[in-house]
Amino acid sequence: MRKLWPLILAALLAGCIAGPAPGPAPVTTAAPARLDAATASRNFAEVVATVKPVAERECRTRSPRLNCDFMIVVDDRPGQPPNAFQTVDRSGRPVIGFTLSLIADARNTDELAFILGHEAGHHIAGHLPRTQQSALAGALILGTLAALGGGDAAVVRTAQDVGATVGARTYSREFELEADRLGTVIALRAGYDPVRGAEFFNRIPDPGNQFLGTHPPNAQRIEVVRSEVARLRAVGG
C-alpha cells in the first residue's frame, strides 16, 4: 500500500480551483483586463485580512471540533499554473494555498474572496479526510479483487492505484458544489459579491460531464452560487 498515499496526496493537492489552461481561450463574454501586479497584491492582502476571520467563524460554528485556525500561503514557485488548494499541515492546521499566477489572474476582490471561501469550505465540510477514506476503500477493494484473481504484485499495485483514483473521485463533484455553497456564504458574509466572484468560472475550461471528472460543469457551479445567494438574502443571512 505504499504507493497509495502519494497518489492520494497528489490528487488532493492538485487543487480545486484551476485557472485558464494554455492554448486558445474559450469563447466567452469580454472579461475585465488582468490587473497590474501591485493591484493584484493589494487585493489579495485585503481579501485574506477580511475573509479569513469570517471563514474561521463559520468553521467554529459549523464544525466546532475542527482546527479552524486557517493558514493562508502563496505558492511562489516559478511556472505554477493558476490554482488554489486546501490541505492540512503536520499539526493538523488547515492550509489554503494560492499560486502567484492565480492571484495575478483574478480580476477583482470578489473572485479572490469566493475562491478563498470555497477552499475554506472544503475544510469545514471535512472533504479531505472523507476523500482519503474513499480512496483507501477503493484501493483495498480493487487490490483484494486482483489478489483473489491470482494477480501478481505488480497487478495488485496497479489495481490499488486505480481503486484509489476512482475512490477519491467518487464524491468529488458533490464536494465541489458543497464547497461552492459554503464559499458563497463566507464571501457574502465577508462583504463581497459571490455572484461576481463566480464569474471566474467563465474564464476556465469547462469540464462538462466527463466520466470520473473531478469537477462539475461550470454553468452548474455558477447556478449553485446564484441560488445560494438568493436563499441567503431571502432568510436575511
VMD Tcl script that draws the C-alpha trace (Angstrom):
set ca {
  {0.00 0.00 0.00}
  {2.99 2.36 -0.01}
  {2.16 3.69 -3.46}
  {-1.36 4.58 -2.40}
  {-0.67 7.59 -0.17}
  {1.49 9.53 -2.65}
  {-1.25 9.03 -5.22}
  {-3.94 10.27 -2.85}
  {-1.83 13.25 -1.82}
  {-1.14 14.19 -5.44}
  {-4.85 14.07 -6.21}
  {-5.79 16.17 -3.18}
  {-3.13 18.80 -3.76}
  {-3.96 19.12 -7.43}
  {-6.28 21.91 -6.43}
  {-9.98 22.69 -6.57}
  {-9.90 25.97 -8.42}
  {-7.80 25.95 -11.55}
  {-7.24 28.85 -13.87}
  {-7.19 29.03 -17.65}
  {-5.30 26.27 -19.39}
  {-2.66 27.03 -22.03}
  {-3.89 27.44 -25.58}
  {-6.79 29.30 -27.21}
  {-9.16 30.87 -24.71}
  {-12.78 29.69 -24.69}
  {-15.27 31.98 -26.38}
  {-16.96 33.97 -23.62}
  {-18.16 37.48 -22.99}
  {-15.41 40.04 -22.67}
  {-13.64 39.79 -19.32}
  {-12.01 42.69 -17.49}
  {-8.35 43.13 -18.25}
  {-5.82 41.45 -15.97}
  {-4.78 43.68 -13.08}
  {-1.28 45.00 -12.64}
  {0.92 43.19 -10.11}
  {0.68 45.87 -7.42}
  {-3.13 45.97 -7.54}
  {-3.38 42.17 -7.54}
  {-1.12 42.00 -4.50}
  {-3.14 44.62 -2.61}
  {-6.38 42.84 -3.47}
  {-5.07 39.54 -2.18}
  {-3.85 41.07 1.10}
  {-7.21 42.80 1.60}
  {-9.20 39.63 0.92}
  {-7.11 37.50 3.25}
  {-7.43 40.03 6.07}
  {-11.20 40.32 5.57}
  {-12.29 36.79 4.66}
  {-10.02 34.72 6.92}
  {-11.77 35.69 10.20}
  {-15.18 35.13 8.62}
  {-14.12 31.69 7.39}
  {-12.77 30.84 10.84}
  {-16.01 31.95 12.47}
  {-18.08 29.83 10.08}
  {-15.74 26.90 10.74}
  {-16.10 27.16 14.52}
  {-19.88 27.48 14.22}
  {-20.40 24.61 11.80}
  {-17.55 22.27 12.81}
  {-16.53 23.12 16.39}
  {-14.30 20.05 16.71}
  {-12.08 21.08 13.81}
  {-8.91 23.17 13.92}
  {-10.22 26.39 12.39}
  {-7.01 28.42 12.51}
  {-6.51 28.79 8.75}
  {-3.04 29.40 7.38}
  {-3.02 31.18 4.03}
  {0.07 30.56 1.93}
  {1.32 31.60 -1.50}
  {2.99 29.09 -3.79}
  {5.65 31.26 -5.43}
  {7.38 28.51 -7.38}
  {8.03 29.63 -10.97}
  {5.81 28.24 -13.69}
  {2.93 27.09 -11.50}
  {-0.46 27.35 -13.23}
  {-3.34 29.33 -11.69}
  {-4.50 27.13 -8.84}
  {-5.80 27.11 -5.26}
  {-5.91 24.18 -2.87}
  {-6.73 23.15 0.68}
  {-4.73 20.74 2.82}
  {-3.51 20.41 6.42}
  {-0.02 20.62 7.85}
  {1.58 18.00 10.09}
  {0.00 19.51 13.18}
  {-3.47 19.34 11.64}
  {-3.73 23.07 10.95}
  {-5.76 23.80 7.80}
  {-3.76 25.37 4.97}
  {-5.15 27.22 1.96}
  {-2.71 27.86 -0.87}
  {-2.81 30.19 -3.86}
  {-0.33 30.19 -6.71}
  {1.02 33.56 -7.76}
  {-0.50 33.08 -11.19}
  {-3.99 32.67 -9.71}
  {-3.60 35.86 -7.69}
  {-2.50 37.64 -10.87}
  {-5.36 36.18 -12.90}
  {-8.14 37.24 -10.51}
  {-9.93 40.28 -11.93}
  {-11.31 41.64 -8.65}
  {-11.54 41.06 -4.91}
  {-14.88 39.25 -5.29}
  {-13.20 36.45 -7.22}
  {-10.44 36.07 -4.64}
  {-12.96 36.14 -1.79}
  {-15.10 33.45 -3.38}
  {-12.09 31.23 -4.08}
  {-10.78 31.62 -0.53}
  {-14.24 30.86 0.85}
  {-14.53 27.83 -1.42}
  {-11.24 26.36 -0.20}
  {-12.19 27.04 3.42}
  {-15.47 25.28 2.69}
  {-13.62 22.09 1.82}
  {-12.06 22.04 5.29}
  {-15.25 22.97 7.10}
  {-17.14 20.15 5.36}
  {-14.38 17.62 6.09}
  {-13.76 16.79 2.45}
  {-10.08 15.93 2.79}
  {-10.45 13.03 5.27}
  {-13.58 11.81 3.50}
  {-11.71 11.70 0.21}
  {-8.82 9.86 1.85}
  {-11.20 7.28 3.29}
  {-12.92 6.81 -0.06}
  {-9.58 6.42 -1.85}
  {-8.35 3.90 0.69}
  {-11.55 1.89 0.41}
  {-11.29 1.85 -3.38}
  {-7.67 0.71 -3.22}
  {-8.48 -2.07 -0.76}
  {-11.43 -3.35 -2.79}
  {-9.70 -3.48 -6.17}
  {-6.42 -4.64 -4.67}
  {-8.16 -7.51 -2.89}
  {-10.08 -8.50 -6.01}
  {-6.85 -8.52 -8.03}
  {-5.12 -10.67 -5.41}
  {-8.04 -13.12 -5.23}
  {-7.96 -13.34 -9.01}
  {-4.38 -14.55 -8.90}
  {-2.70 -11.28 -9.89}
  {0.97 -10.85 -9.11}
  {2.38 -7.97 -7.02}
  {2.51 -5.58 -9.99}
  {-1.10 -6.29 -10.94}
  {-2.23 -5.79 -7.35}
  {-0.37 -2.47 -7.09}
  {-1.94 -1.29 -10.34}
  {-5.37 -2.29 -9.08}
  {-4.75 -0.40 -5.85}
  {-3.76 2.72 -7.79}
  {-6.85 2.52 -9.98}
  {-9.06 1.87 -6.97}
  {-7.59 4.84 -5.11}
  {-8.16 7.13 -8.08}
  {-11.75 6.01 -8.57}
  {-12.44 6.13 -4.84}
  {-11.01 9.63 -4.49}
  {-13.29 10.85 -7.27}
  {-16.46 9.19 -6.03}
  {-17.81 12.27 -4.29}
  {-15.57 14.93 -5.83}
  {-18.27 16.75 -7.80}
  {-20.60 16.71 -4.79}
  {-17.78 18.08 -2.64}
  {-17.02 20.88 -5.11}
  {-20.64 22.03 -5.14}
  {-20.82 21.87 -1.35}
  {-17.64 23.97 -1.16}
  {-19.16 26.41 -3.66}
  {-22.17 26.85 -1.37}
  {-20.01 27.37 1.71}
  {-17.73 29.68 -0.24}
  {-20.77 31.71 -1.22}
  {-21.83 32.04 2.42}
  {-18.35 33.06 3.55}
  {-17.77 35.58 0.76}
  {-21.19 37.18 1.20}
  {-20.83 37.47 4.98}
  {-17.38 38.99 4.48}
  {-18.97 41.75 2.38}
  {-18.13 40.50 -1.12}
  {-20.30 39.60 -4.10}
  {-20.00 35.83 -4.69}
  {-22.03 36.01 -7.91}
  {-19.49 38.38 -9.35}
  {-16.77 36.21 -7.86}
  {-18.15 33.12 -9.61}
  {-17.65 34.83 -12.97}
  {-14.17 33.34 -12.63}
  {-15.71 30.11 -13.93}
  {-16.42 31.81 -17.26}
  {-12.67 32.05 -17.91}
  {-11.61 28.49 -17.16}
  {-12.12 25.35 -19.26}
  {-15.48 23.69 -18.71}
  {-15.11 20.07 -17.54}
  {-18.63 19.33 -18.76}
  {-19.83 15.88 -17.75}
  {-16.62 13.92 -18.18}
  {-16.67 10.34 -16.90}
  {-14.96 10.28 -13.49}
  {-14.46 14.03 -13.77}
  {-13.49 15.75 -10.55}
  {-15.39 19.00 -11.11}
  {-19.00 19.80 -12.07}
  {-19.84 21.80 -15.23}
  {-19.07 25.49 -14.79}
  {-22.66 26.53 -15.53}
  {-23.90 24.31 -12.72}
  {-21.43 25.87 -10.30}
  {-22.48 29.39 -11.22}
  {-26.13 28.44 -10.78}
  {-25.37 26.98 -7.34}
  {-23.78 30.28 -6.30}
  {-26.74 32.30 -7.59}
  {-29.21 30.03 -5.84}
  {-27.33 30.17 -2.55}
  {-27.15 33.97 -2.65}
  {-30.91 34.13 -3.31}
  {-31.55 31.76 -0.40}
  {-29.34 33.73 1.97}
  {-30.96 37.04 1.06}
  {-34.41 35.54 1.45}
  {-33.65 34.46 5.02}
  {-31.67 37.58 5.81}
  {-28.40 35.67 6.11}
}
mol new
graphics top color blue
foreach p $ca { graphics top sphere $p radius 0.5 }
foreach p [lrange $ca 0 end-1] q [lrange $ca 1 end] { graphics top cylinder $p $q radius 0.2 }
display resetview
